Amino acid sequence: MKKTATTIAALLLTAALAHAQLGSGTGTTTVSVTVGAEAALNVSNSSTPLTSSGTNFTNFTGSTGLTYFIRTSQSSGSGSVTLKVTSDFSPANGPSVTTPPSTGDKLAYTCSVSGTGTACSSSQTASTGSSTTVITFGVDNHTTTFPGGDTATASWTLTNDPKYKTGSYTATVTFTISAS
């Protein structure tokens, strides 16, 4: 009797499992996403040589390319690309952003943009003390070229002061993008 009860229980369990495997069903889900303000920046050239050509003591010039992606809020969005000289020219005795050898010496730049955003409107003087603007973005700005990104250029001018000692000098400039 005990063996029969065990066999019946095993058969009932097997039947229940077999029935569960034969069933079918469906389910649904709701997929939602919150799209926020976002920005990304790539500096196209990791080194920007400044060169002087033409007559004696013509200013040094060069340019840095940028590729960027931007999306600002529809209602109160804004954003910018800024730059700051995070490490002044070294070694000493050459050009300097913080303490130039002559009044009027400066590292300056102008801006151009191909895509969304507004480029700086005039020549800007680079600083070690604060960030300066390259591009500004307003409400509901979006990258116009996807997936490649929009582009901009910072065109540099460095005063060619005769007081600079001969040699190679390097400064570091940090670009930053933001969006809200």
C-alpha positions as CSV (number, residue, x, y, z in Angstrom):
1,M,0.0,0.0,0.0
2,K,2.8,2.3,0.9
3,K,4.5,1.6,-2.5
4,T,1.3,2.2,-4.3
5,A,0.8,5.6,-2.6
6,T,4.4,6.6,-3.4
7,T,3.9,5.6,-7.0
8,I,0.6,7.5,-7.3
9,A,2.3,10.6,-5.7
10,A,5.2,10.4,-8.2
11,L,2.8,10.0,-11.1
12,L,0.8,13.0,-9.9
13,L,3.9,15.1,-9.6
14,T,5.1,14.0,-13.0
15,A,1.8,14.9,-14.5
16,A,1.8,18.3,-12.8
17,L,5.3,19.1,-14.1
18,A,4.4,17.8,-17.6
19,H,1.3,20.0,-17.6
20,A,3.3,23.1,-16.6
21,Q,5.8,22.6,-19.4
22,L,3.0,22.5,-22.0
23,G,1.5,25.9,-21.0
24,S,2.0,29.2,-22.9
25,G,1.6,32.8,-22.0
26,T,2.4,36.4,-22.9
27,G,3.5,39.4,-21.1
28,T,4.0,43.1,-21.8
29,T,6.2,45.8,-20.5
30,T,6.3,49.6,-20.8
31,V,9.7,50.9,-21.9
32,S,10.4,54.5,-20.9
33,V,13.4,56.8,-21.2
34,T,14.3,60.2,-19.8
35,V,16.5,62.1,-22.2
36,G,18.6,64.7,-20.5
37,A,21.0,67.4,-21.4
38,E,24.3,65.9,-22.5
39,A,27.6,67.0,-24.0
40,A,30.9,65.4,-25.2
41,L,34.1,66.9,-26.6
42,N,37.1,65.7,-28.5
43,V,40.2,67.8,-29.0
44,S,41.3,66.9,-32.6
45,N,45.0,67.6,-32.2
46,S,46.8,66.8,-29.0
47,S,49.6,69.1,-29.9
48,T,49.2,72.6,-31.5
49,P,52.5,74.0,-32.8
50,L,52.6,77.8,-33.0
51,T,54.8,79.1,-35.8
52,S,56.0,82.5,-37.0
53,S,56.4,83.2,-40.7
54,G,56.9,86.3,-42.7
55,T,58.7,89.4,-41.4
56,N,60.8,89.5,-38.3
57,F,58.9,89.1,-35.0
58,T,55.6,88.2,-36.7
59,N,53.3,86.7,-34.1
60,F,53.2,83.0,-33.6
61,T,50.0,81.3,-34.9
62,G,48.4,77.9,-35.0
63,S,45.0,76.3,-34.5
64,T,43.3,73.6,-32.4
65,G,40.4,71.6,-33.9
66,L,37.4,70.4,-31.7
67,T,34.6,67.9,-32.4
68,Y,31.6,68.1,-30.1
69,F,28.2,66.8,-29.4
70,I,25.6,68.8,-27.5
71,R,22.0,68.6,-26.3
72,T,20.5,71.3,-24.1
73,S,17.2,71.4,-22.3
74,Q,14.1,72.6,-24.2
75,S,13.0,75.0,-21.5
76,S,16.0,76.6,-19.8
77,G,19.0,74.9,-21.3
78,S,22.4,76.3,-21.9
79,G,26.0,75.2,-22.3
80,S,29.4,76.1,-23.4
81,V,32.9,75.1,-24.4
82,T,35.5,76.9,-22.5
83,L,39.3,76.8,-22.2
84,K,41.8,77.5,-19.5
85,V,45.6,77.5,-19.6
86,T,46.2,74.9,-16.9
87,S,50.0,74.9,-17.1
88,D,51.8,78.1,-18.2
89,F,54.7,78.0,-20.7
90,S,57.8,76.3,-19.5
91,P,60.7,76.4,-19.1
92,A,61.1,79.9,-17.8
93,N,62.5,82.9,-19.8
94,G,60.1,82.5,-22.7
95,P,56.5,83.3,-23.3
96,S,54.2,83.4,-20.3
97,V,50.5,83.7,-19.8
98,T,50.7,84.6,-16.1
99,T,53.8,86.9,-16.1
100,P,54.7,88.0,-19.7
101,P,58.1,89.6,-20.1
102,S,56.5,92.7,-21.7
103,T,53.2,94.6,-21.2
104,G,50.9,93.6,-24.1
105,D,52.3,90.1,-24.5
106,K,49.5,87.6,-24.7
107,L,48.2,84.2,-25.8
108,A,44.9,85.0,-27.6
109,Y,42.5,83.1,-29.8
110,T,39.5,83.5,-32.1
111,C,36.8,80.9,-32.6
112,S,34.9,79.5,-35.5
113,V,32.0,76.9,-35.4
114,S,30.6,74.6,-38.1
115,G,27.3,73.4,-36.6
116,T,25.2,74.5,-33.6
117,G,26.4,77.0,-31.1
118,T,27.7,80.6,-31.2
119,A,31.5,81.1,-31.5
120,C,33.2,83.7,-29.4
121,S,32.6,87.1,-31.1
122,S,36.1,88.6,-30.9
123,S,39.6,87.8,-29.9
124,Q,39.8,86.3,-26.4
125,T,42.9,86.4,-24.2
126,A,43.7,83.0,-22.7
127,S,44.1,82.9,-18.9
128,T,45.6,80.7,-16.2
129,G,43.2,82.3,-13.6
130,S,39.8,81.6,-15.2
131,S,38.2,79.8,-18.1
132,T,37.3,81.8,-21.2
133,T,34.5,81.0,-23.7
134,V,35.0,79.3,-27.0
135,I,31.3,78.4,-27.9
136,T,28.0,79.1,-26.2
137,F,24.8,77.1,-26.5
138,G,21.3,78.2,-25.8
139,V,17.9,76.6,-25.1
140,D,17.2,73.4,-27.1
141,N,20.5,73.3,-29.0
142,H,21.4,70.0,-30.7
143,T,24.4,68.7,-32.6
144,T,23.6,69.1,-36.3
145,T,25.9,66.4,-37.6
146,F,25.4,62.9,-36.2
147,P,27.2,60.6,-35.8
148,G,30.2,62.6,-36.8
149,G,29.7,65.6,-34.5
150,D,29.9,69.4,-35.0
151,T,33.3,71.0,-35.3
152,A,35.0,74.2,-34.1
153,T,38.4,75.8,-34.2
154,A,40.4,77.8,-31.8
155,S,42.9,79.9,-33.8
156,W,45.8,81.0,-31.6
157,T,48.0,84.1,-31.7
158,L,51.0,84.4,-29.4
159,T,53.0,87.7,-29.3
160,N,56.5,87.3,-30.6
161,D,58.4,89.3,-28.1
162,P,62.2,89.8,-28.7
163,K,62.7,89.3,-25.0
164,Y,61.9,85.5,-25.2
165,K,65.0,83.4,-24.9
166,T,65.5,80.9,-27.7
167,G,64.3,77.4,-27.1
168,S,61.1,75.3,-27.1
169,Y,58.3,76.2,-24.7
170,T,55.1,74.3,-23.9
171,A,51.9,75.2,-22.2
172,T,48.8,73.1,-21.5
173,V,45.3,74.2,-22.4
174,T,42.3,72.4,-21.1
175,F,39.0,72.5,-23.0
176,T,35.7,71.8,-21.1
177,I,32.2,71.3,-22.4
178,S,29.0,71.5,-20.4
179,A,25.2,71.3,-21.0
180,S,22.2,71.8,-18.9
